[in-house]
Amino acid sequence: MPRKPSKHNTTNKKPFAVNEEFPRKCNQCAKKKVELETISYDANMRHDGRSYSFTVPKLEIMVCKACNEKVFTGKVDQQIIAAMRKHIGLMSPAEIREGIKRIGMSQKEVAERVGIAEATLSRWLNETQIQSRSMDKLLRAYFSIPSVRKLFESDPIVAGS
């Protein structure tokens, strides 16, 4: 998953737990000063061939009070990716799920109709991959416009499956 440049500690990929003991020992300076904070974070990420700069206004992240080292975990990555999706206007996994539910189809049917692997759709829904802008637009049209769904029904590849 994309993350901030390597000057930050990215070796700890364990999600932090609510009941985790703080302060913790810092991997950078070895002082027991790492605490969970909510900060404003400026991120830079590449997606779909483009570079994006945006701010995550309320990022929950562990930070060392002694050296300001930030500890990036899977949970932190998820927050940054969700903010990037919002910044560039991509549907969230929840919005994709809602679209699938609204049209009354299974994930497998939607994947077949729009011409992607079911595993690809699953990765979008499980937040392990981000859909391209073009696929996002296609999904929006597919979920919103009945005539688009009808058009995809007559696709010879889908019809011959």
Buried (B, 14 or more C-beta within 10 A) or exposed (E): BBBBEEEBBBEBEEEBEEEEEEBBEBEBBEBBBBEBEEEEBEBEBEBBEEEBEBEBEEBBBBBBBBEEBBBBBBBBBEBBBBBBBEBBEBBBBEBBBEBBEEBEBEBEBBBBBBEBEBEBBBBBBEBEBBBEBEBBBBBBBBBEEEEBBEEBEEBEEBEEE
